[in-house]
Amino acid sequence: MKLASSIVPLLWLVGVSSVAAAQIFTPKPPPPQRPIPVLTAPATGFTYPQHATLTFTVDWRVFTAGTAVFHLDQSGTVEHVSATADSIGAVNMLFPVVDRFQSGFDIHTGCSTGFNKQIQEGRRKIASDLTFDFQHGKQAQNERNLVKGTATHKEANVPACVTDSLSAIFYQQSQPITPGQTTYFPLADSMRTVTVGMKAETREEIKTPAGTFQTIKVEATADEGVVKNRGHIWIWYTDDARHLPVQIQARLFWGTITFHLQSIQSN
């Protein structure tokens, strides 16, 4: 499930299940679409790290299936986010994954500065760039199939400010997270703009290789798009001013995968 394919970047094993899911479940009529909200700016006083690296192990059932690493680097008013997802062990032999993602967002407005992905999953190899021209209300995607040697260009309308699939995890850090409340924001999703909700559920103590954390469990929800179609997805943010993501979980029809924080580095 790859992070770029859902609001929680690097859940790359979901990608393996998408075709099978379509064959098993009968599509239902979509619910009424929620109006696209305005992206709320990061809370006044919230500070993003100048440099940080978050390393996760990815477990599937009883196996450690891979690793996921997030790098955050601030330059001027932009928080640059890069992420890698790599399969290991038996999973790597069955279905090798080498995924790379890059995005960024303005630390004052939350607006995405663009999204790039290079994915290698089994025999599939794709390179894609998504750019935003908020002034003219346009988004453009250039995608190359590195196996077939084909390329596509798509354009679509976009609101004055949106987040993207990778930046959304860290944008949410800057918002109030209180059990019982939901934060809604516009997300650029497959050349559409969809409304994503981050529903804060309960306070939980989470133990990870990086330590024990007091957290708030948040579920990503949507009425349409890849977030809705990827099963249930949760992120555990620390219950403090940092709102640091320390655990991510996706519950799918074929099993559950969990990201456990392995280490935090400020470099």
N, C-alpha and C positions, 0 to 999 in steps of 0.2 A: 504494500500500500504506500503510495508515494505522497509525500507532503504536498506536492504541487497539485495532486488530484483531489485534495480535500482542504478544509480549512486548517487542518493540522498537518502541516508540511512534513513529509517523510514517513507517513504511514504507508510505505510503498507496497506492502503486501496486499492491500486492497485491490491494486491493479490486476492481480492474478485472478481475482474472483469476479470481475465485472461481467465477463462473457458468460460464465456459468450462472451467475445470478439472473441474467436476462433470460436464460433458458428455463429456469426453475419457477420464477415468479411471474404471474400474469399482471401486466401493467394495470394500474387503477387510474381513474380520472384524476387529474391534478386538482388540489384544493385551490380556492381563490388565492391569487397572489397578493401578498402583503405589500402595501405601498413602500416604495424605496425610500428609506430614511436619509437624512443628512448625516454625514460622518461627523461625529462629535470630536472636537479637538482633544488631544491629551490633556489630562487634568493639570491645572496650574501648579507648578512646584514639583511635578513628577520628573525625575531625572533618569534618563537612559544611560547605560554604561558606555564609557568611551571605548572600552575593549572588553570582550568577554567571550569565553568558549564554554558551551554546555555539551557534554558528551553523555549519550544515552546508550544503554544496551537494549536490544529489542528481543523480547521473548514471545514465542508462539507455542502455546500449550506447554510442554515440558522442555522445549528446546530454546537455546539462545540462537536466534535466527539471523541477527545482524547488529550493526552499530549505526547510530545516527549522531551527527555532530553539527551543532549550530555555532556559527561565528558572528559576533556583533562588533562592528567598528563604526565609530561616529566620525564624520567628516563634515565640518561646518554645521548646517542644520539638518543633515541627512544621516539617518541611522541605516547603515548598510548591513544586510543580513545575508549570509550564505549558509548553505546546508548541504550535507552529504549523507547518503544512505547507501550502505554496502552490506550485502549478504555475506554470511560466514558459515563455515562448517558444512553440514549435510545439505542445508538449504542452498548454499552456494553451488553445490554440485548439481542439484536438481533444477534450480532456476536462478542463475547468477544475476545479481542486481548491482549496478554501479550508477547511482543517480547523483546529479549535481544541480543545485538550485541557487539562484541569486535574486535578491530584490532589495528594496530600500523604501523608506518613507520619511517624510518631513516630520521632525520631532515636535514642531509647533502645531501643525495642522493634522497630521496623521495620514495625509494623502500619499498614496504609493507613487514611487518614481519609476516603476517598471518591474517586470518580472522575466527572468530568463531560466530556462531549464535545459539540461542535457541528460537524457535518460538512456540507460542501456539495461534492458530487462529481458533476459533470455536472448532471443534473436532480434528483438525490437530495439532500434536505435533512433532516437528522435532528438532534434535540436530546435528550440523554439524561443522567440523573443516577443514579449508583449510590451508595447509602449503606449503611453497616454499623452494626449494633447488636450488637457483640461480646458484650455482657453477656447478651443474650437469644439469641445464636447465630443472628441473622437478617441477611439482606441484602435490599435492596429497590431496584428499578429503575423509574424513571418515564421513559418515552420518548415523544417527540412526532414525528410525521411532519409536517413543516412544509409539505409540498406537498399531501398529502391531507387535512390537518387532523384526523388521528386521533391517539389517545393510548392507551398501554397501561401497565399497572402489574403488576409481577411481584415475587414474594417467594420466597425460598429459604433453606435452612439454610446456615450458614457456620461454619467453625471459630472458635476464640477469637482468632485473629490470622492475617491473610492480607496479601499484597501485591496490587497491581493492575497492569494492563498498562503503565502509564506509570511508576509508582514503581519497578517491578522493575529497570529499567536502573540506577537510582541506588542502590537497596538493595544490588545486587550489588557496588557499589564497596566496601562496608564488610566484605565477606567475604574470607577468604583465597583468592587466585587463584594456583594452582600447577599447571603443566602435568602432566597425568595425573590430576588430581582433578576431581570433579564436586560442585557445590553444589546441593542440592535444596531447594525451598521451595514452599509452597502459593500458588496464584495464583487470584484471582477471575476467571473466564472465562465470559462469557455465562450468568450466573446459575448456574454450577457452580463447584466448586473442583477444580482439577487440579494435579497435581504437575509442576513444571517443573524441568528440570536444566540447569545452566550448566556445560558441560563445557570445562575449560581444556585447550587442545590444544598449541600450540607458541609459542615466543617468536619474534617477528618485528619487524624494523625497518620502520616505516610512515612514508611521506612524504606530508604533507598540505599544503594552502596555509598552515596555521597553523604548520607546522614539521615536523621529523623526530622521531619518537618511538620508543623501545624499548617494545614492547607484548607482551601475551599474548593470543592469539586464543582467543575463547570462543564455543562454539556453544550456542544455546538449543535444548533438546530437550524433548519431551513425548510421552506415550503416547496422548494424545487432545487434543481442543480445537483452537483456532485456531493455536496454535504448531505443532502437528504438521501441520496442513493447509495451512500457508502456505509449504511448501518448506523450504529450509535457510537458517537465519539465524545470522549471526555478529556479534559485537561485539569490537573490539580495545580492550582497556583498557591504560593505561600500566603498565609494569612497575616501579611505585614505590608509595609509600604512598598516593598519591591515587587510583590506579586510575581515571583519567579516561578516559571513552569518547571515542576520537578517530576511529574509523571503524566504520561499520555496513554490513553487506552482506546482501542477500537473493538467493538463487539460486532462480529460479522456472522453470517449464516453458517460459515464453515469453521468458526472458531474465534478466539479472542487473542489479540496481540497487545502487548504492553511495553511502553518505553519507560525504563527506570533510569533516573539520573545517576550517572556513574561518577561524574566529577564536574566541578566548576572552577574555571581559571580566569583570572583577570590579568590580561597581558597586553 
